[in-house]
Amino acid sequence: MSPDSPVSIPRGRRLSPDARREHILEAARQVFSQQPYGAVTTRDIAEAAGVARSLVHHYFGGIAEVFMAVVAQGGASLRDVRSAGVETPFEERVARNVAAALDVIAANRETWLATSSHGPDGPDPRIGGLIAAIREQFVRRTLELNADLIDDTPMTRFALRCFNAFTTEAARAWLLGEATRDETEALLVAGFQDLVTQTIPSLAR
């Protein structure tokens, strides 16, 4: 969908405030998936949603708040899409979760690239704080999905945070054309398997 094409809703349908907010957020997600964060305005979001610009400001405030809402939604999607847990054999579990996460990243390329390089010392500390919180959610989710193999210890959390940084760099290289999707997926699957079965147990000894 082009950013200039409104996200359609049924003709004559009146939306509740929650539904209207979600409608605008969906339009914003599509715009941010096609344009860099710095190039997007609330006018772009309003045009994509087919609403007045004032309505975007009413529900979200400025463009930073819209972006934060999209980032939060994307973080939740990345967390929740990794659904294979202790009930799934480990190798199959890792393969499924890595593939699902890369699918979400691919579907939100521009937003993901914008957030992946945004650290806590970035120009907007609110965005940096949100991204830091999302990264901690990933650590908790990984611990939950692999509770049969790793314990929740400070060293394990440290190792998982480092692997998240490794994953970010690998995914950035893929999105920027420096590696293929297959190469990136194979690297992350093998790397995580080694982390859980070899590296973390050796750190615990």
N, C-alpha and C positions, 0 to 999 in steps of 0.2 A: 504494500500500500504506500502511495506517495504521501508525504507529510501534508500536502495540500488537499488530500481526499478525506472528508470527514468520516469519523467512525460512526456508522449508521445505527440509528435506533428506530423501532417501528413508528410509522407516522401516527401522530396523534397521541402517542403514549406519554403520560406524565410520570416523571421519575421522582421517587422519594429522595430526600437529601443524601442518604447513604448511596443510593443507586446512581444519582447524578455525580457524586464525588468519584465513584468507581468508574463511571463512564469517562470522565475527564482524565482519570489516572491511566486508563487503558489507552486513550489517545496519546497521552504524554509518553507512555512506554514505547509506543510505535514511533513517535517522532524521535525520541532519544536513541532508538535502535538504528536510526538512519542518519542522524546528524550528531556531530560532537557537541558536548554539553555547552561549550562556550559560544556556539553558533545559534543556540535555541533561545527563543523569547516566549513570553507568555502569550503573545499574539499568535505565534506558531501553534502553541498548544490549543488555544481557543479555536483557531481555524480548523485544526484536525478534529476537534471534538464537535464542531458545529455549534459553538456557544459563544456568548459575548465574552470578551476578555475580562470584564469585571467579574464574571462568574468564576473564572480561574482564580483571581485574586481573593474572591470571597471564600473559596474552599481551601486554598493553599497558601495564599500570601504571594510571595515573589517566586522567581524561577528557581532559586535555591531550594525553597520548600517543596516545590513540585519535584525537583530532582531527588531530594531526600526521600520523598514518598515512593518514587520509582525504585530507588536503590534498596529501600527497606523491603519492598515487594519482591525485588529480584533476589535479595538475600534469603528471604523466606522460601522462594522457589528452589534455590540451590540447596538449601537445607533439607526441604521436604522431599525433593526428587530423589535423594539418596535414601531409598526405602528398603534395600536389601540388608537385613541384619543377621543376628546370630542364628536364625532359623535356616539361613542359606549357607551352603558350603563356602569356605573362605575365598577360594579363587574365583568362583562364580560371583560371589558377593562383591568383590573388588571390581571385577570387570563390569558388572551391571551399574554400580554406583559411579564409576568413573565415566562411563559412556553417557549416563543420564545427566551428569553435571556438565559435560562438554556440550551436550545438546542445548541445555539452557543457556550456556555462555554464548554459543553460536547464534541463538535466537535473539540475544540482547547484546550484540557485538559492541556497538558504540558506547552504550551505557557501561558495560563491563570494562572496556578499555579506559574510560574516564575515571572509574572508581578504583581500578587496580593500581593506578599510580598515585592515588591520593592518600597520603599518610596523615598521621595525627598533627603534623606541623604544616599542613597545607594551608591555602589561603582562607578557607572557611573551616574553622575548628568544629563546627556542628557536623559537617559532612565527615570530617576525619574521625570524630567520636562515634558516629553511626557506623562507619566502616569497621572501626576497631571492635565495636560490640558485635557486629555480624561475624567477624573473624573468630571471636570467642564462641559464638554460637556454633560455628563449624567444628571447633574443637570438641565441644560438648556432644554434638551429634556424632562425631567420629568415635568418641569414647562409648557412646550408647550402642552404636551399631557393631562394635567390636569388643564388647564387654567380655566375651568368652575367651579373648586372647590377650588383652591388655588391661592393666589396672589404672585407675584414675590417680596418678601421682604427679607431683610438680614436674618431675623429669619427663614423664610421658606427655604432659601438656606442652612442655617446652619443645619436645621433638615434633609434636603435631603442629605447633605453630610454625616451626621451621619448614615442615613439609608443605604447609599451606603457602608459604612464600615461594617454595620450589615449584608448586603447582601453578601459582600465579605467573611466574616467569615462563614456564613451559607453555601455558595457554596464551600468553602475550605473543610469544614467538610464533605460535601456530596462527593466530589471528592476523599477524603482520606478514605472513607468508614465508617465514623462515623455517618452517617445518610443516609436514602434512598432518592432517587429523589422525591418520593411522599411526604415524610416528609418535605423536604426542600422547595418544591413548596408550600405546605400548609402553612408553617411558613411565607414565604415571601409574599404570597397573603394576609394572615390575618394581618400581620404586616404592610403592606403598606396601606391596607384599614383603619386600626386604625389610622395610621399616618395622613392620609389625612382628615378623617372624624372627628377625635377626638383630636389628639395631636396638630396638627398645628393650628386648630381653637382656642384651649385653650391657646396656646402661644400668639396668636394675641390679646387676650382680656386683 
